[in-house]
Amino acid sequence: MFWTVISASDIHRDATIDASVRFPHLTGVVIHQDAILAEGCLIMQQVTLGQTSGPGAPRLDRNVYIGAGAKVLGGVHIAKNAKIGANAVVLSDVPENATAVGIPARTL
């Protein structure tokens, strides 16, 4: 609760987050209880990893970068080394080594 108040973030204690995941600017981060974050991920400020009205929560493989303000929603899989651009809204899977940008996000 202390860190929730200090950082204005809501990271559920049941979320699976590897110890090597980095949050350089923790302000405003929201992570769903069923989200899975693998080793080496970098999560910027104002990011939401949440659920839609359907089942499932985001799953991030190794070394995923999530840019500031991005929203990753639903049971999507972000494959290793993928990058999500700032303010993108990701509603579908992102393949390995791809970059997703826009609203809704498209891979480049």
N, C-alpha and C positions, 0 to 999 in steps of 0.2 A: 504494500500500500504506500509506503514511503516513496519509492521510486515512481509510482504512478502519479503521485501529486507533484513531485519535483520535475518530472520529465513530460507531463501531460500525455503520457503514453498508456496504452492498455495492452500489455503482453500477457496472455493467459498462461497461468502456471503449468497447465497440462500440455501446452504446445511442445513439440519435439524440436529443440534448437541445439545444434552442436555447439560445443564450447568455443570453437574457433570462429563462429559467426561474428561479424563486426557491425556495430552501430555507431559510426563516427559522430552522428548528430541525432540523438535519440528522440528528440522532441516530436510528439504527435504520431508515433508509430503505433499501429493497431495490428495485433496478430491473433487470429482465431485459435481456439483450443485444439483443433484437429490439424493445424498447419504443421508441416514438416520442413525444416531448414537444415540441409546437409552442411558439411564442413566447407569453410572458406567463403561463404556467402558474404556479400557486402550490402547492407540495407541502409539507405539514406533516410533523411527526415520526411515526415508526413506520409509514410508508406502504409497502405492497408493491405494485409493478406487476410482476406475474409471469405465469407460464404455468401452465396446467392440463395434464392428461394429453394433451389435444388440441393441435393446431397453433395457432400464433399467439401474439402478445403484445399488450398494450394499446397503443392509439394515442390520444393526447390532442390535440385540436385547440386553437386559440388560447384563451387566457384561462380555462382550466379550473382549478377549485379542488378540491383533494383534502384533506379534513379529516384530522385526527390519527387514526392507527390504521387507516385505511381500507385495504382490500385490493381491488385491481382485477385480476382474474385471467382469463387466456385472451385470445383474439383479439378483444377488445371494442373498440368505437369510442366514445369520449367526445367528443361534438360540442362546438363552440365555446360558450363562456360557461356550460357546465354546472357544477354543484356536486355534490360527493360528500360526504355527511355523515360526521362522525367515526365510526369503527368500522364503517362500512358494508362489506358484501362484495358487490362488483359482479361479476356473471357474465354480463350481457347489455348491449347497447348502450344508451347514454344520449343522448336527443335534445338538440338545441340549446336552450339557455336553461333546461333542466330541472334539478331537484334530485333526487338519488337518496339514499335513506336506508334503513337496516334490514339484516337478515340473513335471506335474501338481499335485496339492495337493490331497492327499488321506486321508480319516479319519481313525483314530486308534480306 
